[in-house]
């Protein structure tokens, strides 16, 4: 695609992903407020310093994820720790990029995450699996997100890092950024909990596949609306027909 289309999509997605991913975790900045903080560095009255730091940190982590995807850098523990360090920048002293040193359980449930003593072994196994898994890119991204948040290696920020990791895998395979929206929070959390407790992943698969299709359609709509994109009439009609199926 022409550079101006790529830039427009990147700008649109980085604001939207940052807003929705932080909002899922309780951030109350609206999408327009998130855009103002990211683009202009202006603070929003009535909002906490922590909420500002969350969106700034997420934007910087997303920039790093995009760099990794363009460099086709293998995903290792160092990269995951760096993503976490950026996500948590300025928010919690002492544990940026460091695995938790205590045992925790999911809030509001009886689900206990693995012992902190097993984290080095589990994360080594996780990145080893990432390097050898032979799955469709969307299935790989979904499975990786689920495995990561189930290991829950950090004290805080696992959800944001997990969604960034999912997007890193998708971007590395040529997909656009995919957004799980705050309006889907209850459905998303329920799908994760079901997959973690029963190994039934269907609801999570459906949710992420739908998000992928939405992003692909959004990308096509933006590309086809640009005069810089030249497409044969039959391909344009086929693309518009596919876009129309999702409306």
Residue frames as qw, qx, qy, qz and C-alpha x, y, z in Angstrom:
[[0.000, 0.887, 0.462, 0.000, 0.00, 0.00, 0.00],
 [0.300, 0.724, -0.065, 0.618, 1.10, 3.62, -0.53],
 [0.395, 0.038, -0.557, 0.730, 3.03, 5.12, 2.43],
 [0.256, -0.236, 0.133, -0.928, 0.27, 7.66, 3.17],
 [0.772, -0.261, -0.361, -0.453, -2.31, 4.88, 3.56],
 [0.725, -0.072, -0.590, 0.348, 0.01, 2.86, 5.79],
 [0.189, 0.150, -0.402, 0.884, 0.67, 5.95, 7.92],
 [0.493, -0.294, -0.081, -0.815, -3.04, 6.73, 8.24],
 [0.835, -0.231, -0.461, -0.190, -3.82, 3.18, 9.35],
 [0.595, 0.015, -0.565, 0.572, -0.94, 3.09, 11.80],
 [0.057, -0.232, 0.269, -0.933, -2.01, 6.38, 13.36],
 [0.654, -0.284, -0.212, -0.668, -5.63, 5.26, 13.60],
 [0.851, -0.168, -0.497, -0.018, -4.82, 1.89, 15.13],
 [0.470, 0.130, -0.560, 0.670, -2.20, 3.06, 17.61],
 [0.271, -0.255, 0.249, -0.894, -4.68, 5.45, 19.22],
 [0.779, -0.188, -0.236, -0.550, -7.56, 2.96, 19.14],
 [0.795, -0.024, -0.581, 0.173, -5.55, 0.00, 20.45],
 [0.264, 0.187, -0.534, 0.781, -4.02, 2.09, 23.21],
 [0.448, -0.261, 0.125, -0.846, -7.41, 3.40, 24.29],
 [0.852, -0.161, -0.277, -0.415, -9.22, 0.06, 24.28],
 [0.744, 0.068, -0.599, 0.287, -6.41, -2.02, 25.79],
 [0.154, 0.164, -0.535, 0.815, -5.90, 0.38, 28.70],
 [0.537, -0.227, 0.020, -0.812, -9.66, 0.88, 29.13],
 [0.810, -0.116, -0.553, -0.158, -10.13, -2.89, 29.49],
 [0.582, -0.054, -0.596, 0.551, -7.87, -2.60, 32.54],
 [0.297, -0.723, -0.527, 0.334, -9.90, 0.29, 33.99],
 [0.262, -0.142, 0.100, 0.949, -8.42, 3.43, 32.42],
 [0.214, 0.713, 0.592, -0.310, -11.17, 6.08, 32.08],
 [0.001, -0.490, 0.311, 0.814, -9.65, 8.28, 29.35],
 [0.720, 0.554, 0.298, -0.292, -11.89, 8.38, 26.28],
 [0.777, 0.257, 0.346, 0.460, -10.48, 7.64, 22.84],
 [0.280, 0.864, 0.083, 0.411, -10.36, 11.35, 21.96],
 [0.427, -0.867, 0.245, -0.074, -8.64, 12.12, 25.27],
 [0.846, -0.212, 0.372, 0.318, -6.17, 9.30, 24.64],
 [0.629, 0.574, 0.237, 0.468, -5.40, 10.84, 21.25],
 [0.031, -0.955, 0.068, -0.286, -4.77, 14.26, 22.81],
 [0.658, -0.670, 0.334, 0.087, -2.41, 12.79, 25.41],
 [0.834, 0.031, 0.395, 0.384, -0.48, 10.78, 22.80],
 [0.541, 0.608, 0.282, 0.509, -0.27, 13.43, 20.09],
 [0.046, 0.849, 0.001, 0.526, -0.07, 16.68, 22.02],
 [0.506, 0.044, -0.601, 0.617, 1.24, 15.64, 25.43],
 [0.290, -0.434, 0.089, -0.848, -1.57, 17.60, 27.08],
 [0.041, -0.103, -0.900, 0.421, -2.96, 16.43, 30.41],
 [0.352, -0.467, -0.597, -0.549, -6.70, 15.94, 30.78],
 [0.260, -0.367, 0.393, -0.802, -8.40, 17.65, 33.70],
 [0.782, -0.206, 0.208, -0.551, -9.98, 15.34, 36.23],
 [0.950, 0.164, -0.265, 0.002, -7.93, 12.33, 35.13],
 [0.724, -0.633, 0.217, 0.170, -5.18, 10.80, 37.27],
 [0.035, 0.757, -0.608, -0.238, -1.47, 10.91, 36.50],
 [0.514, -0.142, 0.844, 0.047, -1.51, 7.10, 36.43],
 [0.659, 0.561, 0.486, -0.121, -4.06, 7.05, 33.61],
 [0.343, 0.886, -0.243, -0.196, -1.90, 9.40, 31.55],
 [0.201, -0.595, 0.769, 0.115, 1.18, 7.26, 32.18],
 [0.674, 0.118, 0.726, -0.066, -0.71, 4.12, 31.15],
 [0.664, 0.703, 0.243, -0.078, -1.56, 5.45, 27.69],
 [0.162, 0.873, -0.447, -0.109, 1.90, 6.95, 27.15],
 [0.411, -0.425, 0.806, 0.031, 3.56, 3.70, 28.18],
 [0.728, 0.311, 0.608, -0.066, 1.27, 1.63, 25.98],
 [0.532, 0.836, -0.034, -0.130, 1.94, 3.85, 22.95],
 [0.002, -0.761, 0.643, 0.078, 5.72, 3.49, 23.46],
 [0.564, -0.156, 0.810, -0.033, 5.36, -0.27, 23.86],
 [0.720, 0.560, 0.391, -0.124, 3.29, -0.45, 20.65],
 [0.333, 0.867, -0.340, -0.146, 5.99, 1.50, 18.78],
 [0.253, -0.533, 0.807, 0.026, 8.53, -1.09, 19.99],
 [0.691, 0.177, 0.690, -0.122, 6.25, -3.95, 18.92],
 [0.636, 0.750, 0.085, -0.161, 5.94, -2.47, 15.42],
 [0.108, 0.792, -0.593, -0.094, 9.73, -2.15, 15.22],
 [0.479, -0.268, 0.835, -0.045, 10.12, -5.79, 16.25],
 [0.733, 0.420, 0.512, -0.152, 7.60, -6.94, 13.64],
 [0.511, 0.837, -0.140, -0.136, 9.34, -5.02, 10.86],
 [0.001, 0.707, -0.707, -0.005, 12.74, -6.37, 11.86],
 [0.893, 0.017, -0.402, -0.201, 11.41, -9.95, 12.04],
 [0.006, -0.527, 0.721, -0.449, 13.22, -10.24, 15.36],
 [0.553, -0.200, -0.809, 0.003, 12.67, -13.60, 17.09],
 [0.494, -0.672, 0.009, -0.552, 10.52, -13.16, 20.18],
 [0.596, 0.041, -0.689, 0.410, 12.47, -14.04, 23.28],
 [0.467, -0.652, -0.511, 0.310, 12.22, -13.30, 26.96],
 [0.333, -0.237, -0.027, 0.912, 14.26, -10.12, 26.54],
 [0.090, -0.269, -0.446, -0.849, 11.73, -8.71, 24.07],
 [0.449, -0.605, -0.625, -0.205, 8.78, -9.63, 26.29],
 [0.496, -0.519, -0.366, 0.593, 10.45, -8.03, 29.32],
 [0.202, -0.067, 0.144, 0.966, 11.13, -4.87, 27.31],
 [0.246, -0.474, -0.565, -0.629, 7.49, -4.66, 26.19],
 [0.524, -0.647, -0.541, 0.116, 6.44, -4.94, 29.83],
 [0.454, -0.324, -0.169, 0.812, 8.98, -2.34, 30.92],
 [0.019, 0.150, 0.299, 0.942, 7.56, 0.15, 28.41],
 [0.392, -0.552, -0.628, -0.384, 3.93, -0.66, 29.27],
 [0.585, -0.657, -0.423, 0.217, 4.63, -0.01, 32.97],
 [0.465, 0.296, -0.108, 0.828, 6.93, 2.99, 32.49],
 [0.053, -0.350, 0.201, -0.913, 6.60, 5.39, 35.41],
 [0.653, -0.399, -0.300, -0.571, 3.76, 3.45, 37.03],
 [0.886, -0.458, -0.029, -0.065, 5.25, 0.96, 39.47],
 [0.026, 0.813, -0.574, 0.097, 8.73, 1.31, 40.91],
 [0.412, -0.495, 0.756, -0.118, 11.02, -1.67, 40.93],
 [0.648, 0.061, 0.758, -0.024, 9.39, -4.36, 38.78],
 [0.557, 0.680, -0.152, -0.452, 9.47, -3.09, 35.19],
 [0.632, 0.507, -0.569, -0.139, 10.35, -6.08, 33.04],
 [0.019, -0.341, 0.879, -0.333, 10.86, -8.27, 36.08],
 [0.551, -0.260, -0.752, -0.251, 8.93, -11.46, 36.73],
 [0.570, -0.647, 0.024, -0.506, 6.80, -11.42, 39.85],
 [0.293, 0.319, -0.808, 0.398, 8.33, -12.73, 43.06],
 [0.375, 0.008, 0.674, -0.636, 5.08, -13.70, 44.76],
 [0.065, 0.283, 0.927, 0.236, 2.11, -15.94, 44.04],
 [0.313, 0.172, 0.081, -0.930, -1.14, -14.35, 42.85],
 [0.281, 0.378, 0.880, 0.052, -4.66, -15.36, 41.82],
 [0.030, 0.401, 0.492, 0.772, -7.12, -13.81, 39.39],
 [0.182, 0.023, 0.368, -0.911, -9.23, -11.08, 40.97],
 [0.646, 0.086, 0.084, -0.754, -12.78, -12.20, 41.65],
 [0.876, 0.147, -0.391, -0.240, -12.08, -15.85, 40.88],
 [0.806, -0.486, 0.338, -0.002, -10.47, -18.88, 42.48],
 [0.844, 0.477, -0.073, 0.233, -8.05, -19.26, 39.57],
 [0.530, -0.743, 0.280, 0.296, -4.50, -19.36, 40.98],
 [0.555, 0.762, -0.332, -0.041, -1.69, -18.53, 38.58],
 [0.884, 0.109, -0.348, 0.292, 1.48, -20.68, 38.53],
 [0.644, -0.665, -0.054, 0.374, 3.93, -20.32, 41.40],
 [0.158, 0.951, -0.249, -0.091, 6.48, -17.56, 40.90],
 [0.521, -0.518, 0.651, 0.190, 9.16, -20.19, 41.44],
 [0.691, 0.245, 0.647, 0.210, 8.17, -21.83, 38.13],
 [0.351, 0.875, 0.089, -0.322, 8.22, -18.65, 36.04],
 [0.047, -0.666, 0.620, 0.412, 11.77, -19.00, 34.60],
 [0.346, -0.006, 0.920, 0.184, 10.96, -22.54, 33.45],
 [0.422, 0.633, 0.626, -0.172, 7.50, -21.62, 32.12],
 [0.255, 0.876, -0.077, -0.402, 8.71, -18.54, 30.21],
 [0.150, -0.479, 0.770, 0.394, 11.61, -20.46, 28.70],
 [0.375, 0.241, 0.890, 0.093, 9.11, -23.07, 27.54],
 [0.355, 0.777, 0.389, -0.344, 6.77, -20.38, 26.24],
 [0.194, 0.797, -0.345, -0.457, 9.32, -18.66, 24.00],
 [0.239, -0.250, 0.895, 0.282, 10.58, -22.06, 22.85],
 [0.419, 0.477, 0.768, -0.078, 7.04, -22.97, 21.83],
 [0.290, 0.837, 0.083, -0.456, 6.65, -19.61, 20.05],
 [0.025, 0.654, -0.606, -0.451, 9.68, -20.39, 17.92],
 [0.089, -0.132, 0.958, 0.240, 8.48, -23.83, 16.82],
 [0.470, 0.406, 0.637, -0.456, 4.65, -23.73, 16.80],
 [0.058, 0.022, 0.720, 0.691, 3.23, -24.61, 13.37],
 [0.170, 0.610, 0.701, -0.327, -0.15, -22.87, 13.41],
 [0.221, 0.739, 0.401, 0.493, -2.14, -20.47, 11.27],
 [0.257, 0.302, -0.244, 0.885, -1.05, -16.93, 12.28],
 [0.465, -0.492, -0.042, -0.735, -4.41, -16.07, 13.85],
 [0.887, -0.340, -0.303, -0.075, -4.50, -19.34, 15.81],
 [0.671, 0.094, -0.366, 0.638, -0.88, -18.78, 16.88],
 [0.001, 0.424, -0.173, 0.889, -1.63, -15.25, 18.10],
 [0.684, -0.471, -0.142, -0.538, -4.70, -16.45, 20.03],
 [0.905, -0.206, -0.337, 0.158, -2.90, -19.41, 21.60],
 [0.514, 0.230, -0.333, 0.756, 0.10, -17.25, 22.51],
 [0.256, -0.511, 0.088, -0.816, -2.11, -14.63, 24.16],
 [0.829, -0.415, -0.183, -0.327, -3.89, -17.32, 26.18],
 [0.853, -0.043, -0.354, 0.381, -0.69, -19.08, 27.22],
 [0.320, 0.376, -0.284, 0.822, 0.97, -15.84, 28.24],
 [0.392, -0.503, 0.114, -0.762, -1.85, -14.48, 30.41],
 [0.902, -0.310, -0.255, -0.158, -2.27, -17.93, 31.97],
 [0.713, 0.068, -0.374, 0.589, 1.40, -17.95, 33.01],
 [0.263, -0.933, -0.166, -0.179, 0.87, -14.37, 34.26],
 [0.763, 0.092, -0.272, 0.579, 4.61, -13.70, 34.63],
 [0.181, 0.341, -0.198, 0.901, 4.38, -10.11, 35.87],
 [0.046, -0.335, -0.688, 0.642, 2.69, -8.64, 38.92],
 [0.339, 0.707, 0.333, -0.524, 0.74, -6.18, 36.77],
 [0.240, 0.651, -0.382, -0.611, 0.35, -5.38, 33.08],
 [0.410, -0.064, 0.888, 0.199, -0.07, -8.96, 31.82],
 [0.504, 0.630, 0.574, -0.139, -3.26, -8.21, 29.86],
 [0.266, 0.899, -0.128, -0.323, -1.78, -5.24, 28.03],
 [0.150, -0.561, 0.756, 0.302, 1.44, -7.13, 27.29],
 [0.511, 0.150, 0.846, 0.034, -0.55, -10.19, 26.18],
 [0.509, 0.758, 0.369, -0.171, -2.60, -8.15, 23.69],
 [0.136, 0.855, -0.398, -0.302, 0.57, -6.47, 22.38],
 [0.347, -0.327, 0.856, 0.197, 2.22, -9.86, 22.01],
 [0.581, 0.458, 0.669, -0.070, -0.81, -11.09, 20.08],
 [0.406, 0.889, 0.059, -0.206, -0.48, -8.11, 17.76],
 [0.149, -0.697, 0.632, 0.302, 3.26, -8.60, 17.37],
 [0.483, -0.006, 0.859, 0.168, 2.63, -12.09, 16.03],
 [0.508, 0.691, 0.507, -0.086, -0.12, -10.88, 13.69],
 [0.177, 0.920, -0.193, -0.292, 1.94, -7.94, 12.40],
 [0.315, -0.511, 0.742, 0.297, 4.89, -10.27, 11.79],
 [0.436, 0.210, 0.849, 0.214, 2.66, -12.31, 9.47],
 [0.077, 0.161, 0.492, 0.852, 1.32, -9.31, 7.54],
 [0.185, -0.691, -0.694, -0.086, -1.94, -8.74, 9.41],
 [0.040, -0.671, 0.038, -0.739, -3.08, -5.30, 10.59],
 [0.032, -0.157, 0.674, -0.721, -3.31, -4.37, 14.24],
 [0.455, -0.417, -0.732, -0.289, -6.26, -6.08, 15.92],
 [0.156, -0.316, 0.368, -0.860, -8.30, -4.45, 18.67],
 [0.346, -0.443, -0.823, 0.085, -10.34, -6.10, 21.40],
 [0.106, -0.568, -0.103, -0.810, -12.73, -3.35, 22.43],
 [0.071, -0.128, 0.654, -0.742, -13.59, -2.26, 25.93],
 [0.676, -0.018, 0.005, -0.736, -17.27, -2.85, 25.10],
 [0.844, 0.098, -0.502, -0.160, -16.34, -6.54, 24.73],
 [0.029, -0.557, 0.698, -0.448, -14.58, -6.67, 28.10],
 [0.703, -0.186, 0.504, -0.465, -17.05, -9.00, 29.85],
 [0.927, 0.330, -0.027, -0.177, -17.19, -11.35, 26.84],
 [0.502, 0.643, -0.532, 0.229, -13.38, -11.31, 26.53],
 [0.231, -0.488, 0.702, -0.463, -12.74, -12.02, 30.23],
 [0.838, -0.022, 0.370, -0.400, -15.35, -14.80, 30.24],
 [0.859, 0.460, -0.219, -0.056, -13.76, -16.39, 27.15],
 [0.269, 0.613, -0.662, 0.337, -10.31, -16.28, 28.78],
 [0.476, -0.349, 0.636, -0.497, -11.59, -17.76, 32.04],
 [0.923, 0.160, 0.154, -0.313, -13.40, -20.55, 30.18],
 [0.736, 0.540, -0.397, 0.096, -10.29, -21.41, 28.17],
 [0.061, 0.580, -0.684, 0.438, -8.11, -21.36, 31.28],
 [0.557, -0.239, 0.607, -0.513, -10.42, -23.55, 33.37],
 [0.840, 0.199, 0.432, -0.259, -11.64, -26.05, 30.76],
 [0.359, -0.253, 0.685, 0.581, -9.26, -25.83, 27.75],
 [0.399, 0.648, 0.634, 0.141, -12.31, -24.94, 25.65],
 [0.288, -0.342, 0.149, 0.882, -11.04, -22.11, 23.45],
 [0.271, 0.527, 0.690, 0.415, -13.93, -21.68, 21.02],
 [0.055, -0.929, -0.352, 0.100, -15.31, -18.43, 22.46],
 [0.342, -0.719, 0.245, 0.553, -11.86, -16.82, 22.53],
 [0.426, 0.041, 0.670, 0.606, -11.12, -18.01, 18.98],
 [0.191, 0.724, 0.615, 0.249, -14.41, -16.53, 17.74],
 [0.177, -0.925, -0.156, 0.298, -13.77, -13.20, 19.48],
 [0.353, -0.582, 0.411, 0.606, -10.27, -12.76, 18.07],
 [0.391, 0.225, 0.720, 0.527, -11.16, -13.99, 14.58],
 [0.119, 0.856, 0.498, 0.076, -14.00, -11.44, 14.47],
 [0.239, -0.873, 0.077, 0.419, -11.57, -8.71, 15.55],
 [0.441, -0.240, 0.602, 0.621, -9.14, -9.77, 12.82],
 [0.309, 0.530, 0.686, 0.390, -11.88, -9.62, 10.17],
 [0.033, -0.941, -0.290, 0.168, -12.92, -6.17, 11.38],
 [0.316, -0.715, 0.307, 0.543, -9.36, -4.87, 11.04],
 [0.420, 0.042, 0.704, 0.570, -8.94, -6.43, 7.60],
 [0.207, 0.750, 0.594, 0.205, -12.17, -4.79, 6.45],
 [0.164, -0.930, -0.077, 0.321, -11.13, -1.43, 7.92],
 [0.416, -0.444, 0.502, 0.615, -7.80, -1.72, 6.11],
 [0.363, 0.331, 0.724, 0.485, -9.51, -2.50, 2.81],
 [0.076, 0.891, 0.447, -0.015, -12.00, 0.37, 3.17],
 [0.251, -0.839, 0.144, 0.461, -9.16, 2.83, 3.86],
 [0.424, -0.227, 0.636, 0.603, -7.07, 1.52, 0.97],
 [0.309, 0.493, 0.721, 0.375, -9.93, 1.55, -1.54],
 [0.004, 0.931, 0.336, -0.144, -10.88, 5.10, -0.56],
 [0.337, -0.671, 0.288, 0.595, -7.40, 6.36, -1.46],
 [0.617, 0.754, -0.062, -0.216, -6.78, 7.69, -4.97],
 [0.003, 0.710, -0.697, -0.101, -3.19, 6.45, -4.61],
 [0.501, -0.091, 0.859, -0.053, -4.38, 2.83, -4.64],
 [0.521, 0.351, -0.449, -0.635, -4.99, 1.47, -8.13],
 [0.468, -0.014, 0.866, -0.177, -7.05, -1.72, -8.20],
 [0.126, -0.070, -0.790, -0.595, -8.55, -3.58, -11.14],
 [0.530, -0.193, -0.082, -0.822, -12.33, -3.24, -11.34],
 [0.793, -0.163, -0.546, -0.217, -13.02, -6.93, -10.73],
 [0.532, -0.043, -0.636, 0.557, -10.79, -6.99, -7.66],
 [0.115, -0.153, 0.259, -0.947, -12.33, -3.78, -6.35],
 [0.673, -0.209, -0.270, -0.656, -15.84, -5.22, -6.74],
 [0.763, -0.128, -0.627, 0.094, -14.81, -8.46, -5.00],
 [0.322, 0.042, -0.540, 0.777, -13.26, -6.50, -2.13],
 [0.331, -0.175, 0.092, -0.923, -16.34, -4.29, -1.76],
 [0.756, -0.207, -0.467, -0.410, -18.58, -7.37, -1.78],
 [0.652, -0.106, -0.649, 0.377, -16.51, -8.96, 1.01],
 [0.072, 0.102, -0.371, 0.920, -16.58, -5.72, 2.99],
 [0.516, -0.216, -0.179, -0.810, -20.36, -5.58, 2.56],
 [0.705, -0.193, -0.678, -0.078, -20.77, -9.06, 4.07],
 [0.440, -0.140, -0.617, 0.637, -19.59, -7.71, 7.42],
 [0.142, -0.184, 0.082, -0.969, -22.05, -4.84, 7.58]]
